[in-house]
Amino acid sequence: MRVRLRALLLLAVLLPGCAGTLGKLRRAWRTPGEKLAALPDEVGRQYDCEHNRLPFFTLERNEINPNRVEAGAEFNHRMVYALCPRRATEVVTGTFTTQILFRGRILVRDRIPDFELKPGRWVLDSFVRLPEDAETGIYALEIRFRSAKVHLDKSLVFGVEARQP
């Protein structure tokens, strides 16, 4: 497995357009869902949560792979967050909204009213397949989380290109 991973990484570096290739490789190794990356104690030490106002929340990564996609293709949205709650097992519940915009218009909106941010560090991967007839241009993926204690608003842009015959 290590040999295969090294070979893929070497190809990503050597191939022209390696940024797009690297994004495709990242997407290929990911699976949808959420994964615990670090326990609350580790996150608490890293962010000195004992001396912070709680709950402490930070979005560590928010990315799209690849960030240039052909119409009809799929991209990966990865979000990594860390949470230190007031109590060790407490969650922060709120509304999580994801939108895709093109030319200022909302094309897709997904709303989860009882989304839980969990203690520790979590990696969330989702995959979006674009329609075959998606127009060429610049799109935005916006995420928003609202609760009484935590607010989050982030936006990422990505490019859609015509499908190559």
N, C-alpha and C positions, 0 to 999 in steps of 0.2 A: 504494500500500500504506500509506503514512504517513497519508493522508487517512482510509482505512478504520479504521486503528488509533485515530486521534484521535476519530473518530466513535463507535467502540465505548467508548472510555474516557469520553467525554462522557456517553454513555448510562448508563454505570455510576454516574456521579456524580449524575446527575439523576433516575434512577428511584428510586422508593421501595424500601426494603429493599436499598439498594445494596451492603451487605456480601455478601449472598447472590448478587447479580448479579455482583459483582466476582469472587467465587469461581468462578462458572460461566464467566465470561470467561477467567480464568486457565486453567481446565481445558480450555477449547476450544482454546487456543493451544499446548497441550503435547502431546507425543507420547511413547509409551512407550520406555523404554530408558535408556542412560547416555550422558552427553555430557561431554567434557573442557571445563571452564570456565576453567582457568588451569594453566599449566605449573608443574612443581615449583619452578623457580627463583623465580617470582613468589610462590608460597605460602611458600617458605623465607624470603624477605625480609620478607613481611608478618608472619609469626609468629616471626621471629628464630630459626629452627630451628637455626642454627649454634650457638646457646647453650642449646638445650633438650635434654632427654633424648629420645633417639630410639628407636623411631619416635614422632613426635609426631602425634597424631590429634585432630581436633575436628569435632564435628557442628555445622555452621554454621546449617543450617535443617532443620526437620522439620515438615511441614505437610500438612493435608488441605484440598482445595478441591473443591467447597464443603464447609463443615463442617456443613451441614444438608442432608440428602438425602432424597428421596422413595423409598419402597420401589420396587424395580425400576430405579432410576436408578443412575448411575455416579459415583464420586468419584475424584479424583486424589490419590495420596500422593507428595509430593516430599521428597526427602532431598538435602541438599547437604553434602558433607564435604570436609575438607582433610587431606592426609597428607604428612608429611615423613618418609621412611624413612631408614635408616642409609646406604644407598647409593642413588644417583640413580634407578635403575630397579627397585629392590626393591619387592615387594608384600607385604602382610600377609594371610595366608590364615587363615580361620577359619570358624565356623559362623554363618550369618545366619538368624535365625528371625523370622517375622512371624506375629502372631496377631490375630484379631478376637474380642473378648469382648462378651457381652451378659448382664446380670444375674449377672456373676461366672463365667459358663461360657464355655469356649473353643468358638467356633462353627467357626472356620477356623484351621488352622495350616499354614504353609508353611516348610519347613526346607531350606536350601541348605548342605550340609556343607563345600564347598570354595569359599566365596565369597572373592573377592579385593578388598581395599581397595588402590587404585592410587595412586601418587604424584601430587601436584598437587591440584587442586580438581575434584570430579566432581559432576554433577547426575544423580540417578537418579529417573526418573518411572515410576510404575506406576499402573494403573487397576483399580478394583474395581467390579464390577456387583453390586448387592444383589439378592436374590431378590424377586420380585413380592410374596411374602407375608411379607416381613421385618416384624417387629413394631415398632410405634412405641416409641421410647425412646432412651436414651443408650447408646452403644456405645463401646468403646475399641479402638484399634489400637496394639498393642505391637510394638516392634522390639527385637531383641537380637542383639549380635555378640559372639562369644567366640573369642579366640585366646590364645596364650601371652603376647602383648605388648599387646593392645588389648581392652578391654571396653566395651560400650555397652548401656545399658538406657534406653529412652524409651517414653513412652506419650502418645497423643493421644486426646481424646474427640471424638465427633461425634454429631449427632442424626439419627435416622431418623423421618420423618413419614409418615403414611398417604398413599397415592397419591391425588391429586386427580382426580376423575372428569372 
